[in-house]
Amino acid sequence: MTVKLLCFGESGNSYKAALPLELSGLDWEPVKVDFFGGETRSPAYREDNVMGEAPVLIDGDLRLSQSGVIQQYITDKTGKFGGDENTRYDVLRWVMWDNHKLSSVAGMTRFLMNFLPEDKRPAEVIAFSQGRLKAAYDTLNRHLEDRTWIVGNQPTNADFSCCGYLFYPEPFGFDRADWPNVDRWLDAISGLPGWKHPYDLMPGSPADRA
């Protein structure tokens, strides 16, 4: 049975689920969520997803939201990307760090800077968020100084979570050239067999609304 992922290309959180699905070898397909048309706020969407979020994974009768939960489901189903007995909690630690410190701020900042009308972009909020992001980039860059992957010797959910927003071209206070270890790590991820850019992996991009 084909696994479905309700997602959209602009969503870094969706990418965190779509990328390990693509690399896992599971049979899956992306299903576009019209986020900018208000689909996630509709009663029909919230009937099965009270959180009103994307991504949502559908596997038969099972529905899961939250990218970290979906990543763990992929791990449980395939045995991939979760680390081993010695590292699995470190993988989870970085997934939770990303959700709290990196992706949550990056996603909001990118939205405010690129998807709101220019006259409605709150400059003070953006500046504050970019300060928080700089601290998160520094944490990740220092951690990657002497390693290829965030945890262990192969890619894990920690990598797929933390990279969620960092391949997007829209400006939000992240320049790869400023963070050489992060830059090298992103090259390692994009060098994985089967890797795809978020706009190539999932339906939907800013060009669709241009």
C-alpha positions in Angstrom: 0.0 0.0 0.0 1.3 3.4 -0.9 2.0 5.8 1.9 0.6 9.3 1.3 2.1 12.5 2.7 -0.1 15.6 2.8 2.4 18.3 2.3 3.4 21.3 0.2 6.7 22.4 -1.3 7.1 25.6 0.7 6.9 23.8 4.0 10.2 22.9 5.7 8.3 20.8 8.2 6.8 18.8 5.3 10.3 18.4 3.9 11.5 16.8 7.1 9.1 14.0 6.5 9.3 13.8 2.7 13.0 13.5 2.5 13.4 10.4 4.8 10.4 8.9 3.0 12.1 9.4 -0.3 15.4 8.0 0.9 13.9 5.1 2.9 12.8 3.1 -0.1 9.1 3.1 1.0 6.4 3.4 -1.7 5.0 6.8 -1.1 3.4 9.8 -2.8 3.0 13.5 -2.0 -0.4 15.0 -1.9 -0.5 18.7 -2.1 -2.1 20.7 0.7 -3.3 24.1 -0.4 -1.9 25.9 2.6 -2.0 29.4 1.0 -5.6 28.8 0.0 -6.5 28.1 3.6 -7.0 24.3 3.3 -5.4 23.5 6.7 -7.8 25.9 8.4 -10.9 24.3 6.8 -13.3 22.2 8.9 -12.8 19.3 6.5 -9.1 19.2 7.0 -9.3 19.6 10.8 -11.9 16.8 11.1 -9.1 14.2 10.8 -6.2 16.5 11.9 -7.3 18.7 14.9 -3.9 20.4 14.9 -4.6 21.8 11.4 -1.0 21.3 10.3 1.1 19.8 7.5 2.6 17.3 7.0 0.2 14.4 7.6 1.2 10.9 6.9 -1.5 8.4 5.9 -0.7 4.7 5.8 -4.0 2.7 5.6 -6.1 3.7 8.5 -3.2 5.4 10.3 -2.9 9.2 10.2 0.1 10.9 11.8 1.0 14.6 12.1 4.1 16.3 13.4 7.3 15.7 11.4 9.3 14.2 14.2 6.6 11.6 14.8 6.4 10.8 11.1 10.2 10.4 11.1 10.0 7.9 13.9 7.3 6.0 12.1 9.5 5.7 9.1 12.3 4.5 11.3 10.1 1.9 13.0 8.8 0.7 9.6 12.2 0.5 7.9 14.8 0.3 10.6 16.6 3.4 9.0 17.6 6.8 10.3 16.9 6.3 14.0 20.5 5.6 15.1 21.5 2.5 17.1 21.1 1.5 20.7 23.9 3.9 21.7 22.8 6.9 19.7 19.0 6.8 19.3 18.4 9.2 22.2 21.0 11.6 20.9 19.1 11.5 17.5 15.9 12.3 19.4 17.6 15.1 21.4 18.7 16.9 18.2 15.2 16.4 16.6 13.7 18.1 19.6 16.3 20.8 19.7 15.6 21.6 16.0 11.9 21.7 16.6 12.3 24.2 19.4 15.4 26.2 18.5 15.9 26.1 14.7 13.0 25.1 12.5 10.3 26.8 14.5 12.1 30.1 14.3 13.3 29.6 10.7 9.9 28.8 9.4 8.2 31.7 11.0 11.0 34.2 10.0 11.0 32.9 6.4 7.2 33.3 6.3 7.2 36.8 7.6 10.0 37.9 5.3 8.7 36.3 2.1 5.1 35.3 2.2 3.5 38.3 3.8 2.8 41.5 1.8 5.8 43.8 2.2 3.9 46.4 4.1 2.8 43.9 6.7 6.2 42.5 7.5 7.0 43.2 11.2 10.6 44.5 11.2 11.2 44.2 14.9 9.9 40.7 15.1 12.0 39.6 12.2 15.1 41.2 13.7 14.5 39.4 17.0 13.9 36.1 15.3 17.1 36.4 13.2 19.0 37.0 16.4 17.7 33.7 17.8 18.5 32.0 14.5 22.1 33.2 14.5 22.5 31.5 17.9 21.0 28.3 16.6 23.2 28.3 13.5 26.2 28.8 15.7 25.3 25.8 17.9 24.9 23.6 14.8 28.0 24.9 13.1 30.2 24.3 16.2 28.8 20.8 16.6 29.6 19.9 13.0 33.2 21.1 13.2 34.7 17.6 13.4 31.9 15.4 12.1 30.0 14.7 8.9 26.6 13.9 10.4 25.0 15.3 13.5 24.9 11.9 15.3 27.0 8.9 14.5 28.5 8.0 11.2 25.5 8.0 8.9 22.5 10.3 8.2 19.7 10.1 10.8 16.5 11.9 11.6 18.6 14.5 13.4 20.0 15.5 10.0 16.7 15.4 8.2 15.1 17.5 10.9 17.8 20.2 11.2 18.1 20.6 7.4 14.4 21.1 7.0 14.5 24.9 6.1 18.1 25.3 5.1 17.9 24.3 1.4 15.3 27.0 0.6 16.4 29.9 -1.5 14.2 32.6 0.0 16.1 34.9 2.4 15.5 34.6 6.1 18.8 35.3 7.7 20.8 32.2 6.7 23.7 32.4 4.3 25.6 29.1 3.9 28.8 30.8 3.3 28.7 32.3 6.8 28.6 28.8 8.4 31.2 26.6 6.7 30.6 23.4 8.7 26.8 23.7 8.1 27.6 24.3 4.4 29.7 21.1 4.2 27.0 19.1 6.1 24.3 20.3 3.7 26.5 19.2 0.8 26.8 15.8 2.4 23.0 15.6 2.6 22.4 16.7 -1.0 25.0 14.2 -2.1 23.0 11.3 -0.8 21.6 9.0 -3.5 18.0 10.0 -4.2 18.2 13.4 -2.6 15.9 16.0 -4.0 15.4 19.7 -3.3 12.1 20.5 -1.5 10.6 22.2 -4.6 11.4 19.1 -6.6 10.3 16.5 -4.0 6.9 18.1 -3.1 4.2 19.9 -5.1 3.9 23.6 -4.6 6.4 26.5 -4.8 6.3 30.3 -4.8 6.5 30.2 -8.6 3.0 28.7 -8.7 1.6 31.9 -7.2 3.7 34.4 -9.1 
